[in-house]
Amino acid sequence: MTVRAQSIPARHSFSEHSHPWHQVVYAISGVLTVTVEGQSFAISTEQAVWLPTGLRHRVGSLLGAEFRSLWIAEEAGEGLPTNPTVFSVSPPAAGADR
C-alpha cells in the first residue's frame, strides 16, 4: 500500500488515466470530482471512492481541494468491489491530521 498526499488547485483535473493497482481517493478539505466509466461523483470530506484496478478515471476539483489516495496492490483487493464505489468515511479526531 502506498499513501499519497496531494493538493489540487481550483478548476483543475488530472488527465484520464488508469493504473495496475486499486485506489481509494478522499478529500480532507474541499470537494473532489471523480469521473469514471461515464459516471461523475462529487466526493466531500465525509466520503471516499474505491477505484478498482484498470479503470480509466479522472480526479478534479472546481474550487480546489486537499486529498489523499491509497494505492493498494491488485492482489490485496481480492474480494472487494469490481465497480467504482462511493462510501462514507469518519472525520478525524479533533486535532488529528488525516
C-alpha positions in Angstrom: 0.0 0.0 0.0 1.2 3.5 -0.8 -0.3 6.7 0.6 -0.2 9.9 -1.4 -1.0 13.4 -0.1 -1.8 16.0 -2.7 -3.4 19.4 -3.4 -5.4 20.2 -6.5 -6.0 23.8 -7.5 -9.4 25.2 -8.4 -10.7 24.3 -11.8 -8.0 21.6 -12.3 -8.2 17.9 -13.1 -5.7 15.2 -13.7 -5.8 13.7 -17.2 -7.8 10.5 -17.6 -5.6 7.5 -16.7 -5.6 4.0 -15.2 -3.1 2.0 -13.3 -2.3 -1.6 -12.3 -3.4 -1.1 -8.6 -6.6 -0.3 -6.8 -7.1 3.3 -5.4 -9.1 4.9 -2.7 -9.5 8.7 -3.1 -10.8 11.0 -0.4 -10.7 14.8 0.3 -9.5 16.1 3.6 -10.7 19.6 2.6 -12.8 20.8 -0.4 -14.7 18.6 -2.8 -13.3 16.3 -5.4 -15.0 15.3 -8.7 -14.1 11.7 -9.7 -15.2 10.7 -13.2 -15.1 7.0 -14.1 -16.9 4.9 -16.7 -19.3 7.8 -17.7 -20.2 8.5 -14.1 -19.2 11.5 -12.0 -19.1 11.5 -8.2 -18.7 14.7 -6.0 -16.7 13.5 -3.0 -16.9 15.6 0.1 -14.8 15.1 3.2 -17.3 12.6 4.6 -16.9 10.3 1.5 -14.3 8.3 -0.4 -14.4 6.4 -3.7 -13.0 3.0 -4.4 -11.5 2.6 -7.9 -10.6 -0.9 -8.9 -7.5 -1.8 -10.9 -7.5 -0.8 -14.6 -10.5 1.6 -14.6 -9.9 4.8 -16.6 -10.7 7.7 -14.3 -10.1 11.4 -13.8 -9.9 13.4 -10.5 -10.5 17.1 -10.3 -11.9 19.9 -8.2 -14.0 23.0 -9.0 -12.9 25.1 -6.0 -9.6 23.3 -5.0 -9.0 20.5 -2.5 -6.5 18.7 -0.4 -6.8 14.9 -0.9 -5.3 11.6 -0.1 -5.0 8.5 -2.2 -4.3 5.0 -1.0 -2.8 2.8 -3.7 -3.4 -0.9 -3.0 -1.8 -3.8 -4.7 -4.1 -5.7 -7.0 -3.8 -9.0 -5.2 -4.7 -7.2 -1.8 -8.1 -6.2 -3.2 -9.3 -9.7 -3.9 -13.0 -9.9 -2.8 -13.5 -6.2 -2.9 -15.9 -4.5 -5.3 -15.1 -4.7 -9.0 -17.1 -1.4 -9.7 -16.3 2.1 -8.6 -17.9 2.5 -5.1 -18.6 5.6 -3.0 -18.6 5.0 0.8 -18.7 7.0 4.0 -15.5 7.9 6.0 -15.4 9.1 9.6 -13.9 12.5 10.2 -10.6 12.6 12.1 -10.5 13.1 15.8 -10.1 16.7 16.9 -6.6 17.9 16.4 -5.7 14.9 14.3 -4.4 15.1 10.7 -5.8 12.7 8.1 
